[in-house]
Amino acid sequence: MPNVLWPIFRQNRHLLHDLPALAAAVIQHWVKTTYGVRVLVLVVPHTFGRHLNFNVHLHIMVSAGGLRELDGRWTMPLHFDRRALMPMWRYAVITYLRAALNSRLLASEASAEELRVVLRKQYERWWNVYVDPIRSKWHFLRYVARYVRRPPIAQPRFTKIADREVEFLTKDLKEKRVVTTRY
């Protein structure tokens, strides 16, 4: 989802808990409509980037095939079209946020009208939905396990911890070198 929405979720962390179920429902609806099947979906929410910036996104693993409920047959392979999934995901997130706003469940420094404008603009733009065929289940599980079972920063990467400042090493992908980040 666009980074413009990250502050909304940062100020309203209770809304983050619904995103995995929302994403799984979007995928189930798309495959049901497109292929007439149900799939297995594993969603791993991710709320931080390499520099500990708040960066809401989801890592999702979906089965390569699906169960056709009419006759109990497994159908393979399924091909996921990000251009078709993107508007459904965008609609689901914006509708969810609008419902939260209308129910007065959104805390924000912006007014309700300003939030409505932000949501309308984000609904009208393209969202990047990345679909990558999985290399292997082992690769995916090792990748997401790093975020499920560990703290955001490994202990050896800390270079300074003081009362009002923390320093740690991060990778600068543009410069292709390790840099010190301070908070």
VMD Tcl script that builds the backbone (N, CA, C; Angstrom):
set m [mol new atoms 549]
animate dup $m
set s [atomselect $m all]
$s set {name element resname resid chain x y z} {
  {N N MET 1 A 0.846 -1.182 0.000}
  {CA C MET 1 A 0.000 0.000 0.000}
  {C C MET 1 A 0.883 1.235 0.000}
  {N N PRO 2 A 0.379 2.352 -0.462}
  {CA C PRO 2 A 1.202 3.556 -0.556}
  {C C PRO 2 A 1.687 4.049 0.813}
  {N N ASN 3 A 2.881 4.627 0.815}
  {CA C ASN 3 A 3.455 5.116 2.074}
  {C C ASN 3 A 2.651 6.270 2.670}
  {N N VAL 4 A 1.793 6.892 1.897}
  {CA C VAL 4 A 0.926 7.963 2.415}
  {C C VAL 4 A -0.015 7.413 3.496}
  {N N LEU 5 A -0.348 6.131 3.410}
  {CA C LEU 5 A -1.259 5.520 4.387}
  {C C LEU 5 A -0.538 5.027 5.641}
  {N N TRP 6 A 0.773 4.915 5.589}
  {CA C TRP 6 A 1.514 4.404 6.744}
  {C C TRP 6 A 1.270 5.209 8.012}
  {N N PRO 7 A 1.259 6.544 7.959}
  {CA C PRO 7 A 1.004 7.292 9.205}
  {C C PRO 7 A -0.372 6.991 9.815}
  {N N ILE 8 A -1.344 6.712 8.965}
  {CA C ILE 8 A -2.681 6.375 9.482}
  {C C ILE 8 A -2.599 5.087 10.290}
  {N N PHE 9 A -1.919 4.087 9.740}
  {CA C PHE 9 A -1.785 2.816 10.463}
  {C C PHE 9 A -0.842 2.945 11.663}
  {N N ARG 10 A 0.133 3.819 11.560}
  {CA C ARG 10 A 1.042 4.014 12.699}
  {C C ARG 10 A 0.295 4.620 13.883}
  {N N GLN 11 A -0.604 5.555 13.621}
  {CA C GLN 11 A -1.378 6.181 14.691}
  {C C GLN 11 A -2.550 5.309 15.134}
  {N N ASN 12 A -2.895 4.321 14.340}
  {CA C ASN 12 A -4.046 3.464 14.632}
  {C C ASN 12 A -3.634 1.996 14.493}
  {N N ARG 13 A -2.689 1.606 15.325}
  {CA C ARG 13 A -2.103 0.263 15.206}
  {C C ARG 13 A -3.142 -0.849 15.372}
  {N N HIS 14 A -4.249 -0.558 16.040}
  {CA C HIS 14 A -5.299 -1.572 16.194}
  {C C HIS 14 A -5.864 -1.996 14.836}
  {N N LEU 15 A -5.743 -1.150 13.825}
  {CA C LEU 15 A -6.245 -1.492 12.496}
  {C C LEU 15 A -5.322 -2.472 11.759}
  {N N LEU 16 A -4.068 -2.539 12.182}
  {CA C LEU 16 A -3.109 -3.444 11.535}
  {C C LEU 16 A -3.514 -4.907 11.659}
  {N N HIS 17 A -4.198 -5.240 12.745}
  {CA C HIS 17 A -4.534 -6.638 13.006}
  {C C HIS 17 A -5.490 -7.212 11.965}
  {N N ASP 18 A -6.242 -6.363 11.294}
  {CA C ASP 18 A -7.206 -6.850 10.306}
  {C C ASP 18 A -6.623 -6.996 8.909}
  {N N LEU 19 A -5.454 -6.426 8.652}
  {CA C LEU 19 A -4.894 -6.456 7.299}
  {C C LEU 19 A -4.618 -7.868 6.770}
  {N N PRO 20 A -4.052 -8.790 7.560}
  {CA C PRO 20 A -3.831 -10.137 7.017}
  {C C PRO 20 A -5.135 -10.825 6.593}
  {N N ALA 21 A -6.176 -10.706 7.407}
  {CA C ALA 21 A -7.459 -11.325 7.045}
  {C C ALA 21 A -8.060 -10.648 5.819}
  {N N LEU 22 A -7.904 -9.350 5.738}
  {CA C LEU 22 A -8.402 -8.598 4.583}
  {C C LEU 22 A -7.690 -9.053 3.307}
  {N N ALA 23 A -6.376 -9.176 3.364}
  {CA C ALA 23 A -5.602 -9.621 2.198}
  {C C ALA 23 A -5.984 -11.038 1.788}
  {N N ALA 24 A -6.110 -11.927 2.764}
  {CA C ALA 24 A -6.494 -13.307 2.450}
  {C C ALA 24 A -7.880 -13.353 1.808}
  {N N ALA 25 A -8.798 -12.527 2.287}
  {CA C ALA 25 A -10.156 -12.486 1.720}
  {C C ALA 25 A -10.133 -11.977 0.280}
  {N N VAL 26 A -9.300 -10.981 0.010}
  {CA C VAL 26 A -9.186 -10.465 -1.366}
  {C C VAL 26 A -8.672 -11.562 -2.290}
  {N N ILE 27 A -7.637 -12.262 -1.865}
  {CA C ILE 27 A -7.073 -13.330 -2.704}
  {C C ILE 27 A -8.086 -14.449 -2.905}
  {N N GLN 28 A -8.762 -14.856 -1.821}
  {CA C GLN 28 A -9.777 -15.915 -1.955}
  {C C GLN 28 A -10.884 -15.491 -2.913}
  {N N HIS 29 A -11.316 -14.244 -2.822}
  {CA C HIS 29 A -12.377 -13.761 -3.710}
  {C C HIS 29 A -11.903 -13.763 -5.166}
  {N N TRP 30 A -10.677 -13.313 -5.401}
  {CA C TRP 30 A -10.162 -13.263 -6.771}
  {C C TRP 30 A -10.033 -14.666 -7.371}
  {N N VAL 31 A -9.465 -15.616 -6.618}
  {CA C VAL 31 A -9.307 -16.966 -7.183}
  {C C VAL 31 A -10.653 -17.652 -7.346}
  {N N LYS 32 A -11.588 -17.386 -6.459}
  {CA C LYS 32 A -12.937 -17.970 -6.583}
  {C C LYS 32 A -13.611 -17.447 -7.857}
  {N N THR 33 A -13.497 -16.132 -8.087}
  {CA C THR 33 A -14.094 -15.518 -9.271}
  {C C THR 33 A -13.374 -15.957 -10.546}
  {N N THR 34 A -12.062 -16.031 -10.505}
  {CA C THR 34 A -11.261 -16.332 -11.694}
  {C C THR 34 A -11.210 -17.822 -12.009}
  {N N TYR 35 A -11.004 -18.649 -10.990}
  {CA C TYR 35 A -10.796 -20.080 -11.213}
  {C C TYR 35 A -11.869 -20.972 -10.592}
  {N N GLY 36 A -12.725 -20.420 -9.752}
  {CA C GLY 36 A -13.738 -21.228 -9.082}
  {C C GLY 36 A -13.174 -22.153 -8.027}
  {N N VAL 37 A -12.077 -21.754 -7.386}
  {CA C VAL 37 A -11.421 -22.604 -6.386}
  {C C VAL 37 A -11.173 -21.835 -5.103}
  {N N ARG 38 A -10.802 -22.578 -4.053}
  {CA C ARG 38 A -10.316 -21.993 -2.797}
  {C C ARG 38 A -8.853 -22.383 -2.677}
  {N N VAL 39 A -8.042 -21.464 -2.151}
  {CA C VAL 39 A -6.605 -21.700 -2.025}
  {C C VAL 39 A -6.175 -21.640 -0.565}
  {N N LEU 40 A -4.977 -22.097 -0.321}
  {CA C LEU 40 A -4.357 -21.962 0.999}
  {C C LEU 40 A -3.581 -20.652 1.003}
  {N N VAL 41 A -3.750 -19.853 2.053}
  {CA C VAL 41 A -3.118 -18.536 2.126}
  {C C VAL 41 A -2.414 -18.396 3.473}
  {N N LEU 42 A -1.149 -17.983 3.426}
  {CA C LEU 42 A -0.375 -17.674 4.622}
  {C C LEU 42 A 0.057 -16.219 4.501}
  {N N VAL 43 A -0.326 -15.392 5.475}
  {CA C VAL 43 A -0.006 -13.959 5.441}
  {C C VAL 43 A 0.895 -13.620 6.619}
  {N N VAL 44 A 2.006 -12.956 6.314}
  {CA C VAL 44 A 2.927 -12.502 7.345}
  {C C VAL 44 A 2.976 -10.974 7.285}
  {N N PRO 45 A 2.394 -10.305 8.284}
  {CA C PRO 45 A 2.448 -8.836 8.290}
  {C C PRO 45 A 3.848 -8.349 8.626}
  {N N HIS 46 A 4.205 -7.241 8.044}
  {CA C HIS 46 A 5.535 -6.675 8.217}
  {C C HIS 46 A 5.353 -5.175 8.401}
  {N N THR 47 A 5.863 -4.610 9.480}
  {CA C THR 47 A 5.598 -3.197 9.767}
  {C C THR 47 A 6.848 -2.320 9.804}
  {N N PHE 48 A 8.009 -2.871 9.500}
  {CA C PHE 48 A 9.200 -2.045 9.560}
  {C C PHE 48 A 10.108 -2.331 8.376}
  {N N GLY 49 A 10.920 -1.339 8.030}
  {CA C GLY 49 A 11.910 -1.481 6.975}
  {C C GLY 49 A 13.292 -1.644 7.581}
  {N N ARG 50 A 14.294 -1.716 6.729}
  {CA C ARG 50 A 15.661 -1.983 7.180}
  {C C ARG 50 A 16.215 -0.878 8.068}
  {N N HIS 51 A 15.697 0.339 7.940}
  {CA C HIS 51 A 16.161 1.446 8.782}
  {C C HIS 51 A 15.220 1.684 9.958}
  {N N LEU 52 A 14.405 0.705 10.261}
  {CA C LEU 52 A 13.399 0.749 11.315}
  {C C LEU 52 A 12.319 1.783 11.045}
  {N N ASN 53 A 12.174 2.161 9.800}
  {CA C ASN 53 A 11.079 3.056 9.448}
  {C C ASN 53 A 9.781 2.248 9.434}
  {N N PHE 54 A 8.702 2.906 9.760}
  {CA C PHE 54 A 7.401 2.246 9.763}
  {C C PHE 54 A 6.992 2.043 8.311}
  {N N ASN 55 A 6.845 0.804 7.905}
  {CA C ASN 55 A 6.618 0.460 6.505}
  {C C ASN 55 A 5.664 -0.726 6.472}
  {N N VAL 56 A 4.376 -0.454 6.372}
  {CA C VAL 56 A 3.363 -1.508 6.440}
  {C C VAL 56 A 3.275 -2.236 5.103}
  {N N HIS 57 A 3.509 -3.528 5.137}
  {CA C HIS 57 A 3.288 -4.362 3.967}
  {C C HIS 57 A 3.097 -5.808 4.419}
  {N N LEU 58 A 2.646 -6.622 3.497}
  {CA C LEU 58 A 2.343 -8.013 3.812}
  {C C LEU 58 A 3.132 -8.930 2.881}
  {N N HIS 59 A 3.624 -10.014 3.437}
  {CA C HIS 59 A 4.218 -11.078 2.640}
  {C C HIS 59 A 3.186 -12.207 2.638}
  {N N ILE 60 A 2.821 -12.652 1.456}
  {CA C ILE 60 A 1.734 -13.618 1.345}
  {C C ILE 60 A 2.190 -14.807 0.505}
  {N N MET 61 A 1.947 -15.991 1.013}
  {CA C MET 61 A 2.202 -17.208 0.244}
  {C C MET 61 A 0.861 -17.853 -0.050}
  {N N VAL 62 A 0.641 -18.163 -1.319}
  {CA C VAL 62 A -0.619 -18.757 -1.755}
  {C C VAL 62 A -0.302 -20.068 -2.471}
  {N N SER 63 A -1.115 -21.066 -2.237}
  {CA C SER 63 A -0.887 -22.354 -2.885}
  {C C SER 63 A -0.925 -22.204 -4.405}
  {N N ALA 64 A -0.151 -23.040 -5.087}
  {CA C ALA 64 A -0.065 -22.981 -6.545}
  {C C ALA 64 A -1.308 -23.557 -7.209}
  {N N GLY 65 A -2.115 -24.233 -6.421}
  {CA C GLY 65 A -3.359 -24.805 -6.924}
  {C C GLY 65 A -4.477 -24.526 -5.946}
  {N N GLY 66 A -5.680 -24.933 -6.315}
  {CA C GLY 66 A -6.818 -24.686 -5.442}
  {C C GLY 66 A -7.828 -25.809 -5.504}
  {N N LEU 67 A -8.681 -25.867 -4.492}
  {CA C LEU 67 A -9.703 -26.902 -4.392}
  {C C LEU 67 A -10.999 -26.402 -5.020}
  {N N ARG 68 A -11.467 -27.132 -6.012}
  {CA C ARG 68 A -12.768 -26.842 -6.605}
  {C C ARG 68 A -13.798 -27.526 -5.722}
  {N N GLU 69 A -14.575 -26.729 -5.016}
  {CA C GLU 69 A -15.476 -27.279 -4.000}
  {C C GLU 69 A -16.645 -28.067 -4.597}
  {N N LEU 70 A -17.020 -27.754 -5.819}
  {CA C LEU 70 A -18.153 -28.463 -6.437}
  {C C LEU 70 A -17.913 -29.960 -6.552}
  {N N ASP 71 A -16.688 -30.336 -6.924}
  {CA C ASP 71 A -16.406 -31.760 -7.106}
  {C C ASP 71 A -15.217 -32.259 -6.283}
  {N N GLY 72 A -14.673 -31.394 -5.426}
  {CA C GLY 72 A -13.578 -31.818 -4.558}
  {C C GLY 72 A -12.285 -32.105 -5.292}
  {N N ARG 73 A -12.071 -31.485 -6.448}
  {CA C ARG 73 A -10.862 -31.722 -7.236}
  {C C ARG 73 A -9.862 -30.580 -7.047}
  {N N TRP 74 A -8.606 -30.948 -7.071}
  {CA C TRP 74 A -7.524 -29.977 -6.966}
  {C C TRP 74 A -7.181 -29.485 -8.371}
  {N N THR 75 A -7.118 -28.168 -8.532}
  {CA C THR 75 A -6.844 -27.568 -9.831}
  {C C THR 75 A -5.488 -26.871 -9.788}
  {N N MET 76 A -4.659 -27.147 -10.795}
  {CA C MET 76 A -3.337 -26.512 -10.899}
  {C C MET 76 A -3.053 -26.242 -12.355}
  {N N PRO 77 A -2.150 -25.382 -12.677}
  {CA C PRO 77 A -1.600 -24.324 -11.836}
  {C C PRO 77 A -2.496 -23.087 -11.896}
  {N N LEU 78 A -2.344 -22.212 -10.923}
  {CA C LEU 78 A -3.046 -20.935 -10.902}
  {C C LEU 78 A -2.023 -19.836 -11.202}
  {N N HIS 79 A -2.412 -18.876 -12.002}
  {CA C HIS 79 A -1.540 -17.748 -12.314}
  {C C HIS 79 A -2.167 -16.494 -11.730}
  {N N PHE 80 A -1.413 -15.770 -10.937}
  {CA C PHE 80 A -1.922 -14.585 -10.248}
  {C C PHE 80 A -1.565 -13.332 -11.038}
  {N N ASP 81 A -2.577 -12.552 -11.349}
  {CA C ASP 81 A -2.424 -11.342 -12.147}
  {C C ASP 81 A -2.447 -10.131 -11.224}
  {N N ARG 82 A -1.295 -9.514 -11.032}
  {CA C ARG 82 A -1.217 -8.373 -10.119}
  {C C ARG 82 A -2.057 -7.200 -10.586}
  {N N ARG 83 A -2.237 -7.065 -11.903}
  {CA C ARG 83 A -3.069 -5.967 -12.419}
  {C C ARG 83 A -4.540 -6.183 -12.077}
  {N N ALA 84 A -4.935 -7.413 -11.888}
  {CA C ALA 84 A -6.313 -7.703 -11.475}
  {C C ALA 84 A -6.454 -7.659 -9.956}
  {N N LEU 85 A -5.429 -8.096 -9.245}
  {CA C LEU 85 A -5.476 -8.104 -7.777}
  {C C LEU 85 A -5.369 -6.699 -7.186}
  {N N MET 86 A -4.582 -5.835 -7.810}
  {CA C MET 86 A -4.334 -4.505 -7.256}
  {C C MET 86 A -5.606 -3.717 -7.005}
  {N N PRO 87 A -6.534 -3.567 -7.975}
  {CA C PRO 87 A -7.729 -2.761 -7.673}
  {C C PRO 87 A -8.597 -3.368 -6.572}
  {N N MET 88 A -8.593 -4.695 -6.468}
  {CA C MET 88 A -9.371 -5.335 -5.402}
  {C C MET 88 A -8.745 -5.045 -4.039}
  {N N TRP 89 A -7.413 -5.114 -3.958}
  {CA C TRP 89 A -6.713 -4.833 -2.708}
  {C C TRP 89 A -6.892 -3.366 -2.331}
  {N N ARG 90 A -6.724 -2.484 -3.303}
  {CA C ARG 90 A -6.893 -1.051 -3.060}
  {C C ARG 90 A -8.304 -0.757 -2.553}
  {N N TYR 91 A -9.307 -1.339 -3.208}
  {CA C TYR 91 A -10.697 -1.140 -2.792}
  {C C TYR 91 A -10.909 -1.625 -1.356}
  {N N ALA 92 A -10.370 -2.800 -1.035}
  {CA C ALA 92 A -10.556 -3.376 0.302}
  {C C ALA 92 A -9.936 -2.489 1.383}
  {N N VAL 93 A -8.710 -2.025 1.170}
  {CA C VAL 93 A -8.026 -1.212 2.187}
  {C C VAL 93 A -8.714 0.137 2.349}
  {N N ILE 94 A -9.026 0.791 1.246}
  {CA C ILE 94 A -9.652 2.116 1.328}
  {C C ILE 94 A -11.055 2.007 1.929}
  {N N THR 95 A -11.805 1.001 1.551}
  {CA C THR 95 A -13.137 0.800 2.133}
  {C C THR 95 A -13.034 0.540 3.628}
  {N N TYR 96 A -12.053 -0.252 4.033}
  {CA C TYR 96 A -11.811 -0.537 5.451}
  {C C TYR 96 A -11.495 0.751 6.221}
  {N N LEU 97 A -10.598 1.571 5.665}
  {CA C LEU 97 A -10.231 2.829 6.323}
  {C C LEU 97 A -11.392 3.817 6.349}
  {N N ARG 98 A -12.177 3.857 5.284}
  {CA C ARG 98 A -13.349 4.743 5.274}
  {C C ARG 98 A -14.361 4.316 6.327}
  {N N ALA 99 A -14.557 3.018 6.484}
  {CA C ALA 99 A -15.483 2.520 7.510}
  {C C ALA 99 A -14.971 2.874 8.903}
  {N N ALA 100 A -13.662 2.744 9.115}
  {CA C ALA 100 A -13.081 3.118 10.407}
  {C C ALA 100 A -13.238 4.614 10.661}
  {N N LEU 101 A -13.056 5.410 9.620}
  {CA C LEU 101 A -13.223 6.858 9.747}
  {C C LEU 101 A -14.674 7.215 10.070}
  {N N ASN 102 A -15.604 6.609 9.350}
  {CA C ASN 102 A -17.024 6.888 9.586}
  {C C ASN 102 A -17.489 6.415 10.962}
  {N N SER 103 A -16.841 5.394 11.490}
  {CA C SER 103 A -17.174 4.895 12.828}
  {C C SER 103 A -16.395 5.618 13.920}
  {N N ARG 104 A -15.628 6.597 13.526}
  {CA C ARG 104 A -14.795 7.388 14.443}
  {C C ARG 104 A -13.752 6.523 15.174}
  {N N LEU 105 A -13.186 5.588 14.442}
  {CA C LEU 105 A -12.160 4.719 15.003}
  {C C LEU 105 A -10.750 5.132 14.594}
  {N N LEU 106 A -10.639 6.227 13.822}
  {CA C LEU 106 A -9.333 6.704 13.385}
  {C C LEU 106 A -8.892 7.890 14.218}
  {N N ALA 107 A -7.757 7.760 14.866}
  {CA C ALA 107 A -7.147 8.890 15.553}
  {C C ALA 107 A -6.200 9.550 14.555}
  {N N SER 108 A -6.293 10.868 14.432}
  {CA C SER 108 A -5.424 11.561 13.489}
  {C C SER 108 A -5.377 13.040 13.822}
  {N N GLU 109 A -4.235 13.655 13.484}
  {CA C GLU 109 A -4.126 15.095 13.619}
  {C C GLU 109 A -4.893 15.788 12.508}
  {N N ALA 110 A -5.119 15.067 11.407}
  {CA C ALA 110 A -5.876 15.610 10.283}
  {C C ALA 110 A -7.372 15.541 10.591}
  {N N SER 111 A -8.124 16.429 9.977}
  {CA C SER 111 A -9.576 16.408 10.156}
  {C C SER 111 A -10.170 15.250 9.366}
  {N N ALA 112 A -11.409 14.926 9.663}
  {CA C ALA 112 A -12.099 13.848 8.944}
  {C C ALA 112 A -12.162 14.165 7.453}
  {N N GLU 113 A -12.404 15.413 7.102}
  {CA C GLU 113 A -12.474 15.797 5.684}
  {C C GLU 113 A -11.114 15.660 5.005}
  {N N GLU 114 A -10.046 16.040 5.712}
  {CA C GLU 114 A -8.696 15.877 5.152}
  {C C GLU 114 A -8.375 14.395 4.928}
  {N N LEU 115 A -8.793 13.554 5.860}
  {CA C LEU 115 A -8.579 12.112 5.693}
  {C C LEU 115 A -9.379 11.570 4.512}
  {N N ARG 116 A -10.594 12.052 4.336}
  {CA C ARG 116 A -11.404 11.626 3.183}
  {C C ARG 116 A -10.712 11.981 1.859}
  {N N VAL 117 A -10.106 13.162 1.806}
  {CA C VAL 117 A -9.382 13.585 0.603}
  {C C VAL 117 A -8.182 12.660 0.363}
  {N N VAL 118 A -7.427 12.358 1.419}
  {CA C VAL 118 A -6.278 11.457 1.300}
  {C C VAL 118 A -6.733 10.099 0.785}
  {N N LEU 119 A -7.801 9.566 1.366}
  {CA C LEU 119 A -8.292 8.247 0.952}
  {C C LEU 119 A -8.771 8.269 -0.500}
  {N N ARG 120 A -9.444 9.335 -0.906}
  {CA C ARG 120 A -9.911 9.424 -2.291}
  {C C ARG 120 A -8.724 9.459 -3.255}
  {N N LYS 121 A -7.710 10.259 -2.928}
  {CA C LYS 121 A -6.531 10.349 -3.798}
  {C C LYS 121 A -5.801 9.010 -3.886}
  {N N GLN 122 A -5.694 8.322 -2.753}
  {CA C GLN 122 A -4.999 7.031 -2.762}
  {C C GLN 122 A -5.809 5.968 -3.498}
  {N N TYR 123 A -7.113 6.123 -3.487}
  {CA C TYR 123 A -7.957 5.174 -4.222}
  {C C TYR 123 A -7.812 5.366 -5.732}
  {N N GLU 124 A -7.489 6.572 -6.145}
  {CA C GLU 124 A -7.403 6.882 -7.576}
  {C C GLU 124 A -6.037 6.567 -8.182}
  {N N ARG 125 A -5.056 6.274 -7.373}
  {CA C ARG 125 A -3.710 6.038 -7.905}
  {C C ARG 125 A -3.402 4.548 -8.026}
  {N N TRP 126 A -2.331 4.237 -8.732}
  {CA C TRP 126 A -1.851 2.859 -8.872}
  {C C TRP 126 A -1.121 2.447 -7.597}
  {N N TRP 127 A -1.376 1.232 -7.141}
  {CA C TRP 127 A -0.647 0.671 -6.006}
  {C C TRP 127 A 0.249 -0.431 -6.540}
  {N N ASN 128 A 1.410 -0.555 -5.966}
  {CA C ASN 128 A 2.317 -1.614 -6.379}
  {C C ASN 128 A 1.979 -2.895 -5.620}
  {N N VAL 129 A 1.504 -3.864 -6.355}
  {CA C VAL 129 A 1.260 -5.199 -5.807}
  {C C VAL 129 A 2.272 -6.104 -6.492}
  {N N TYR 130 A 3.159 -6.657 -5.720}
  {CA C TYR 130 A 4.239 -7.459 -6.280}
  {C C TYR 130 A 3.880 -8.934 -6.182}
  {N N VAL 131 A 3.882 -9.621 -7.313}
  {CA C VAL 131 A 3.604 -11.054 -7.353}
  {C C VAL 131 A 4.843 -11.729 -7.904}
  {N N ASP 132 A 5.404 -12.622 -7.122}
  {CA C ASP 132 A 6.631 -13.311 -7.518}
  {C C ASP 132 A 6.413 -14.812 -7.367}
  {N N PRO 133 A 6.588 -15.555 -8.446}
  {CA C PRO 133 A 6.494 -17.013 -8.281}
  {C C PRO 133 A 7.546 -17.464 -7.278}
  {N N ILE 134 A 7.148 -18.324 -6.401}
  {CA C ILE 134 A 8.034 -18.746 -5.316}
  {C C ILE 134 A 9.131 -19.662 -5.863}
  {N N ARG 135 A 10.319 -19.443 -5.372}
  {CA C ARG 135 A 11.440 -20.292 -5.777}
  {C C ARG 135 A 11.303 -21.673 -5.135}
  {N N SER 136 A 10.968 -21.625 -3.834}
  {CA C SER 136 A 10.706 -22.860 -3.104}
  {C C SER 136 A 10.002 -22.498 -1.809}
  {N N LYS 137 A 9.289 -23.452 -1.245}
  {CA C LYS 137 A 8.645 -23.208 0.050}
  {C C LYS 137 A 9.707 -22.923 1.116}
  {N N TRP 138 A 10.820 -23.630 1.024}
  {CA C TRP 138 A 11.902 -23.456 1.985}
  {C C TRP 138 A 12.428 -22.018 1.941}
  {N N HIS 139 A 12.633 -21.471 0.743}
  {CA C HIS 139 A 13.118 -20.093 0.596}
  {C C HIS 139 A 12.133 -19.113 1.230}
  {N N PHE 140 A 10.850 -19.260 0.925}
  {CA C PHE 140 A 9.848 -18.348 1.465}
  {C C PHE 140 A 9.785 -18.439 2.989}
  {N N LEU 141 A 9.723 -19.640 3.512}
  {CA C LEU 141 A 9.610 -19.805 4.965}
  {C C LEU 141 A 10.833 -19.263 5.688}
  {N N ARG 142 A 12.020 -19.459 5.138}
  {CA C ARG 142 A 13.224 -18.878 5.754}
  {C C ARG 142 A 13.157 -17.359 5.715}
  {N N TYR 143 A 12.656 -16.800 4.608}
  {CA C TYR 143 A 12.564 -15.346 4.469}
  {C C TYR 143 A 11.601 -14.750 5.495}
  {N N VAL 144 A 10.378 -15.265 5.563}
  {CA C VAL 144 A 9.403 -14.675 6.487}
  {C C VAL 144 A 9.715 -15.004 7.935}
  {N N ALA 145 A 10.369 -16.136 8.192}
  {CA C ALA 145 A 10.710 -16.497 9.566}
  {C C ALA 145 A 11.650 -15.474 10.185}
  {N N ARG 146 A 12.464 -14.829 9.358}
  {CA C ARG 146 A 13.356 -13.791 9.895}
  {C C ARG 146 A 12.552 -12.686 10.567}
  {N N TYR 147 A 11.368 -12.385 10.054}
  {CA C TYR 147 A 10.573 -11.286 10.585}
  {C C TYR 147 A 9.605 -11.739 11.670}
  {N N VAL 148 A 9.283 -13.004 11.687}
  {CA C VAL 148 A 8.341 -13.517 12.674}
  {C C VAL 148 A 9.049 -13.817 13.986}
  {N N ARG 149 A 10.265 -14.326 13.935}
  {CA C ARG 149 A 10.911 -14.842 15.142}
  {C C ARG 149 A 12.031 -13.988 15.700}
  {N N ARG 150 A 12.313 -12.865 15.083}
  {CA C ARG 150 A 13.451 -12.092 15.569}
  {C C ARG 150 A 13.076 -10.632 15.802}
  {N N PRO 151 A 13.887 -9.940 16.585}
  {CA C PRO 151 A 13.661 -8.506 16.760}
  {C C PRO 151 A 14.047 -7.773 15.467}
  {N N PRO 152 A 13.593 -6.533 15.317}
  {CA C PRO 152 A 13.889 -5.778 14.102}
  {C C PRO 152 A 15.376 -5.557 13.836}
  {N N ILE 153 A 16.178 -5.483 14.904}
  {CA C ILE 153 A 17.621 -5.273 14.742}
  {C C ILE 153 A 18.361 -6.341 15.528}
  {N N ALA 154 A 19.285 -6.997 14.872}
  {CA C ALA 154 A 20.110 -7.988 15.556}
  {C C ALA 154 A 21.038 -7.283 16.549}
  {N N GLN 155 A 21.241 -7.874 17.694}
  {CA C GLN 155 A 22.056 -7.284 18.762}
  {C C GLN 155 A 23.438 -6.827 18.286}
  {N N PRO 156 A 24.143 -7.613 17.472}
  {CA C PRO 156 A 25.494 -7.189 17.063}
  {C C PRO 156 A 25.515 -5.921 16.186}
  {N N ARG 157 A 24.375 -5.533 15.627}
  {CA C ARG 157 A 24.346 -4.342 14.773}
  {C C ARG 157 A 24.274 -3.039 15.566}
  {N N PHE 158 A 23.978 -3.101 16.856}
  {CA C PHE 158 A 23.959 -1.892 17.682}
  {C C PHE 158 A 25.389 -1.425 17.926}
  {N N THR 159 A 25.628 -0.129 17.708}
  {CA C THR 159 A 26.952 0.432 17.969}
  {C C THR 159 A 26.940 1.374 19.165}
  {N N LYS 160 A 25.758 1.914 19.498}
  {CA C LYS 160 A 25.655 2.820 20.643}
  {C C LYS 160 A 24.209 2.826 21.141}
  {N N ILE 161 A 24.067 2.698 22.449}
  {CA C ILE 161 A 22.752 2.820 23.077}
  {C C ILE 161 A 22.919 3.775 24.257}
  {N N ALA 162 A 22.273 4.933 24.155}
  {CA C ALA 162 A 22.346 5.947 25.208}
  {C C ALA 162 A 20.928 6.289 25.649}
  {N N ASP 163 A 20.811 7.193 26.617}
  {CA C ASP 163 A 19.488 7.565 27.119}
  {C C ASP 163 A 18.576 8.105 26.028}
  {N N ARG 164 A 19.108 8.931 25.132}
  {CA C ARG 164 A 18.262 9.590 24.139}
  {C C ARG 164 A 18.655 9.274 22.697}
  {N N GLU 165 A 19.550 8.314 22.495}
  {CA C GLU 165 A 20.002 8.018 21.137}
  {C C GLU 165 A 20.387 6.558 21.008}
  {N N VAL 166 A 20.086 6.006 19.835}
  {CA C VAL 166 A 20.482 4.644 19.499}
  {C C VAL 166 A 21.156 4.704 18.131}
  {N N GLU 167 A 22.281 4.024 18.000}
  {CA C GLU 167 A 22.968 3.898 16.713}
  {C C GLU 167 A 23.041 2.426 16.348}
  {N N PHE 168 A 22.831 2.152 15.060}
  {CA C PHE 168 A 22.948 0.774 14.596}
  {C C PHE 168 A 23.357 0.775 13.130}
  {N N LEU 169 A 23.894 -0.337 12.679}
  {CA C LEU 169 A 24.372 -0.471 11.302}
  {C C LEU 169 A 23.249 -0.979 10.403}
  {N N THR 170 A 23.136 -0.354 9.233}
  {CA C THR 170 A 22.157 -0.789 8.228}
  {C C THR 170 A 22.842 -0.839 6.866}
  {N N LYS 171 A 22.213 -1.512 5.925}
  {CA C LYS 171 A 22.742 -1.575 4.564}
  {C C LYS 171 A 22.106 -0.467 3.731}
  {N N ASP 172 A 22.933 0.331 3.098}
  {CA C ASP 172 A 22.456 1.333 2.153}
  {C C ASP 172 A 22.506 0.665 0.782}
  {N N LEU 173 A 21.325 0.328 0.250}
  {CA C LEU 173 A 21.274 -0.428 -0.995}
  {C C LEU 173 A 21.708 0.396 -2.205}
  {N N LYS 174 A 21.496 1.706 -2.169}
  {CA C LYS 174 A 21.922 2.556 -3.288}
  {C C LYS 174 A 23.439 2.690 -3.327}
  {N N GLU 175 A 24.023 2.936 -2.166}
  {CA C GLU 175 A 25.473 3.119 -2.070}
  {C C GLU 175 A 26.222 1.785 -1.989}
  {N N LYS 176 A 25.483 0.712 -1.720}
  {CA C LYS 176 A 26.056 -0.628 -1.592}
  {C C LYS 176 A 27.149 -0.687 -0.524}
  {N N ARG 177 A 26.785 -0.148 0.655}
  {CA C ARG 177 A 27.720 -0.174 1.779}
  {C C ARG 177 A 26.945 -0.139 3.079}
  {N N VAL 178 A 27.621 -0.436 4.150}
  {CA C VAL 178 A 27.005 -0.391 5.481}
  {C C VAL 178 A 27.151 1.016 6.032}
  {N N VAL 179 A 26.055 1.554 6.587}
  {CA C VAL 179 A 26.060 2.912 7.140}
  {C C VAL 179 A 25.533 2.875 8.578}
  {N N THR 180 A 25.817 3.920 9.311}
  {CA C THR 180 A 25.310 4.045 10.674}
  {C C THR 180 A 24.021 4.849 10.648}
  {N N THR 181 A 22.990 4.325 11.276}
  {CA C THR 181 A 21.718 5.005 11.394}
  {C C THR 181 A 21.525 5.395 12.846}
  {N N ARG 182 A 21.034 6.621 13.072}
  {CA C ARG 182 A 20.846 7.130 14.438}
  {C C ARG 182 A 19.395 7.512 14.672}
  {N N TYR 183 A 18.902 7.164 15.829}
  {CA C TYR 183 A 17.573 7.609 16.286}
  {C C TYR 183 A 17.736 8.150 17.684}
}
mol reanalyze $m
mol bondsrecalc $m
mol representation Tube
mol addrep $m
